[in-house]
Amino acid sequence: MNAGQNESDLKLLPVFLAEAAELLPRIDIGLSQIEQGLADADALRRLQRNLHTLKGTARMTGALALGESVHRIELEAKALVAGQTADLPAMQADYRTVLQQIDALKALPAALASIDPGDDENPEASVESLLGRLQRVADQAALDLHKQVHLRCQDNDVYLERRLLAVLAPALEHLVRNAVAHGIEMPECRRALGKPAAGEIELMCRRDADHVTIVVSDDGTGIDPAAVKARASALGLPAVEDAFELIFAPGFSTSAETNHVAGMGIGLDAVRAIVDELGGRIAVTSEPSRGTEFHIGLPG
């Protein structure tokens, strides 16, 4: 902190550190995307926004030196957005400085203060409130697999109880991660198919008469019913008429190999269990080469 740090600023430190804990992993992913040549215009703009937010809250908290370190990275990111070259080693060096400065802030006594959420917190939120969390999941999976993805959200002003969203969030994370891992094709494959190099994943929410529908869709390779049935037979699963029902069976995967990101089907039994717990239902539709949609219906 600066020598002129005042008590008012110190009271903001726990809030700043909580926000930094959300932003730093996203910034780390953004820098890794640049290093691996995976950062398209959308990814660069996200990185710039995350840096701008971190800079603003650091300055508001009174951590001016930290804010200046973040600002230097932000300027390099801004240059990349404008199509100019940037000094990646300098960005990485400044980022290491940022991490050291934040570690120093964590050691201050004020960092141990709890955050008072207040008594007037809105009990409802839109699905879009999860977008930052889901974007991080999508970006990390794409980075691990050397793919490019865009995650969109269309919440149509549908609000749900925060309690329900907290329970549902891991299920949506599973669906987004699986879409990246086994839906979206590699960039060179997509180009060969006449698709943009970056795959599209969309989270859409709508309210009908007596329920809410959440759709997670991608424009990837789709699910081949014949391949699903063949894999189910190899795994010794009982035959069913609807092949897509098989992907929700515990342990089912169309992939002969699993990895640390996801395998199609791994976690989908857990997704269904979460939806069932909420009194809802889940169904899937897919078309080879055009993509997959998971429809979650919840009482509403």
VENZIHU-V146515 format. One record per backbone hydrogen bond with DSSP energy under -0.5 kcal/mol. CO is the residue of the C=O (numbers start at 1). NH is the residue of the N-H. Records with the same first field share a line. If there is no record, write none. Layout:
CO: NH, NH
//
This chain:
2: 5
6: 10
7: 11
8: 12
9: 12
10: 13
12: 16
13: 17
14: 18
15: 19
16: 20
17: 21
18: 22
19: 22, 23
20: 24
22: 26
23: 27
24: 28
25: 29
26: 30
27: 31
28: 32
29: 33
30: 34
31: 35
32: 36
33: 38, 39
34: 37
38: 40
40: 44
41: 45
42: 46
43: 47
44: 48
45: 49
46: 50
47: 51
48: 52
49: 53
50: 54
51: 55
52: 56
53: 57
54: 58
55: 59
56: 60
57: 61
58: 62, 63
59: 62
62: 2, 64
63: 67
64: 68
65: 69
66: 70
67: 71
68: 72
69: 73
70: 74
71: 75
72: 76
73: 77
74: 78
75: 79
76: 80
77: 81
78: 82
79: 84
80: 83
86: 88
87: 91
88: 92
89: 93
90: 94
91: 95
92: 96
93: 97
94: 98
95: 99
96: 100
97: 101
98: 102
99: 103
100: 104
101: 105
102: 106
103: 107
104: 107
105: 108
108: 111
109: 112
110: 113
114: 116
115: 117
123: 162
125: 160
126: 129
127: 130
128: 131
130: 134
131: 135
132: 136
133: 137
134: 138
135: 139
136: 140
137: 141
138: 142
139: 143
140: 144
141: 145
142: 146, 147
143: 146
148: 199
150: 152, 201
152: 203
154: 205
155: 158
157: 159
158: 127
160: 125
161: 165
162: 166
163: 167
164: 168
165: 169
166: 170
168: 171, 172
169: 173
170: 174
171: 175
172: 176
173: 177
174: 178
175: 179
176: 180
177: 181
178: 182
179: 183, 184
183: 221
186: 190
187: 191
188: 192
189: 193
190: 195
191: 194
199: 150
200: 219
201: 152
202: 204, 217
203: 154
204: 215
206: 208, 213
210: 300
211: 208
212: 298
213: 206
214: 296
215: 204, 217
216: 294
217: 202
218: 292
221: 289
223: 225
224: 228
225: 229
226: 230
227: 231
228: 232
229: 233
230: 234
231: 235
232: 237
233: 236
241: 243
242: 245, 246
243: 246, 247
244: 247
245: 248
246: 249
249: 252
263: 266
264: 254
265: 268, 269
267: 271
268: 272
269: 273
270: 274
271: 275
272: 276
273: 277
274: 278
275: 280
276: 279
281: 297
283: 295
285: 293
287: 290, 291
291: 287
292: 218
293: 285, 295
294: 216, 296
295: 283, 297
296: 214, 298
297: 281
298: 212
//
